[in-house]
Amino acid sequence: MELDESTRSIVDSQASEEEKLASEVPDLLEPSLGKGLAVALQVFKKRGLIGKDQLYGRYKDTGIDRVERIEKEKKQKIENEKKRNSDSNNFNIDLEYRDEKGRQLTKKEAYRNLCYSFHNKLPSYKKIEKKIKRDEREQKLMNRDVAVEGITHKYLKNQQSSKDVPYVILQGKNSNI
């Protein structure tokens, strides 16, 4: 069915009026959402409601500028750390914990002693007894090692002087011991 010229001009004028109206007020002439999800998604995408990630804070900054700024901040942070380290005198501090007799304590023992002094408590009686026994045993071992070392040293010196050599053979066929 063909339209005559007058009808065609009316349809064209109505179409141009609709386009003019659509360009002035774009929200008035929208397709109906209908029953389909695809049409609704298309309309929302046109409006700009979906399809864009919502970014907050520093993530709003996009593009090369953001990357350059982050890299620059990292470099500044490293430079500030280097400055701070070079400005302050680098002291090598090594903490050594010692007990009342001057022996070195482990970190665990030092922490326990700190806790005992902080809370004004003492270790249990059994712990004190164990420590005393351990100290006595260490003292005996120290004394015995010195005595054994002295005897062995004297024996080796005698063997060396009797052979008139600057060495002593400890193992093998011709060993002195």
TAKA-V475597 format. One record per residue. N is the residue number from 0. RES is the residue in three letters. SS is DSSP state (H for helix, E for strand, - for the rest). PSI is psi in whole degrees, 0 to 359 (* if undefined). Layout:
n = [N	N]
res = [RES	RES]
ss = [SS	SS]
psi = [PSI	PSI]
//
This chain:
n = [0	1	2	3	4	5	6	7	8	9	10	11	12	13	14	15	16	17	18	19	20	21	22	23	24	25	26	27	28	29	30	31	32	33	34	35	36	37	38	39	40	41	42	43	44	45	46	47	48	49	50	51	52	53	54	55	56	57	58	59	60	61	62	63	64	65	66	67	68	69	70	71	72	73	74	75	76	77	78	79	80	81	82	83	84	85	86	87	88	89	90	91	92	93	94	95	96	97	98	99	100	101	102	103	104	105	106	107	108	109	110	111	112	113	114	115	116	117	118	119	120	121	122	123	124	125	126	127	128	129	130	131	132	133	134	135	136	137	138	139	140	141	142	143	144	145	146	147	148	149	150	151	152	153	154	155	156	157	158	159	160	161	162	163	164	165	166	167	168	169	170	171	172	173	174	175	176]
res = [MET	GLU	LEU	ASP	GLU	SER	THR	ARG	SER	ILE	VAL	ASP	SER	GLN	ALA	SER	GLU	GLU	GLU	LYS	LEU	ALA	SER	GLU	VAL	PRO	ASP	LEU	LEU	GLU	PRO	SER	LEU	GLY	LYS	GLY	LEU	ALA	VAL	ALA	LEU	GLN	VAL	PHE	LYS	LYS	ARG	GLY	LEU	ILE	GLY	LYS	ASP	GLN	LEU	TYR	GLY	ARG	TYR	LYS	ASP	THR	GLY	ILE	ASP	ARG	VAL	GLU	ARG	ILE	GLU	LYS	GLU	LYS	LYS	GLN	LYS	ILE	GLU	ASN	GLU	LYS	LYS	ARG	ASN	SER	ASP	SER	ASN	ASN	PHE	ASN	ILE	ASP	LEU	GLU	TYR	ARG	ASP	GLU	LYS	GLY	ARG	GLN	LEU	THR	LYS	LYS	GLU	ALA	TYR	ARG	ASN	LEU	CYS	TYR	SER	PHE	HIS	ASN	LYS	LEU	PRO	SER	TYR	LYS	LYS	ILE	GLU	LYS	LYS	ILE	LYS	ARG	ASP	GLU	ARG	GLU	GLN	LYS	LEU	MET	ASN	ARG	ASP	VAL	ALA	VAL	GLU	GLY	ILE	THR	HIS	LYS	TYR	LEU	LYS	ASN	GLN	GLN	SER	SER	LYS	ASP	VAL	PRO	TYR	VAL	ILE	LEU	GLN	GLY	LYS	ASN	SER	ASN	ILE]
ss = [-	-	-	-	H	H	H	H	H	H	H	H	H	H	H	H	H	H	H	H	H	H	H	H	-	-	-	-	-	-	-	-	-	-	-	-	H	H	H	H	H	H	H	H	H	H	H	-	-	-	-	-	-	-	-	-	H	H	H	H	-	-	-	H	H	H	H	H	H	H	H	H	H	H	H	H	H	H	H	H	H	H	H	H	H	H	H	-	-	-	-	-	-	-	-	-	E	E	-	-	-	-	-	E	E	-	H	H	H	H	H	H	H	H	H	H	H	H	-	-	-	-	-	-	H	H	H	H	H	H	H	H	H	H	H	H	H	H	H	H	H	H	H	H	H	H	H	H	H	H	H	H	H	H	H	H	H	H	H	H	H	H	H	-	-	-	-	-	-	-	-	-	-	-	-	-	-]
psi = [122	143	142	172	323	319	321	319	325	316	317	320	323	321	319	324	319	319	319	316	320	324	328	312	94	339	345	321	87	152	149	147	332	210	350	145	327	319	318	317	322	317	316	323	321	319	342	18	333	168	346	139	136	116	143	155	225	342	346	330	120	166	191	325	318	313	315	319	318	317	320	319	320	316	318	320	316	317	318	321	316	318	314	319	322	327	313	147	124	98	131	102	126	114	129	129	129	149	187	340	359	3	149	136	155	170	323	314	320	320	318	316	320	316	318	316	324	318	5	46	168	157	163	164	318	321	320	316	315	319	319	315	318	317	318	317	318	320	318	317	320	315	318	319	320	317	315	320	322	316	313	317	316	317	314	324	317	315	319	318	327	328	346	44	151	14	169	132	122	334	164	191	322	30	149	340	*]
//
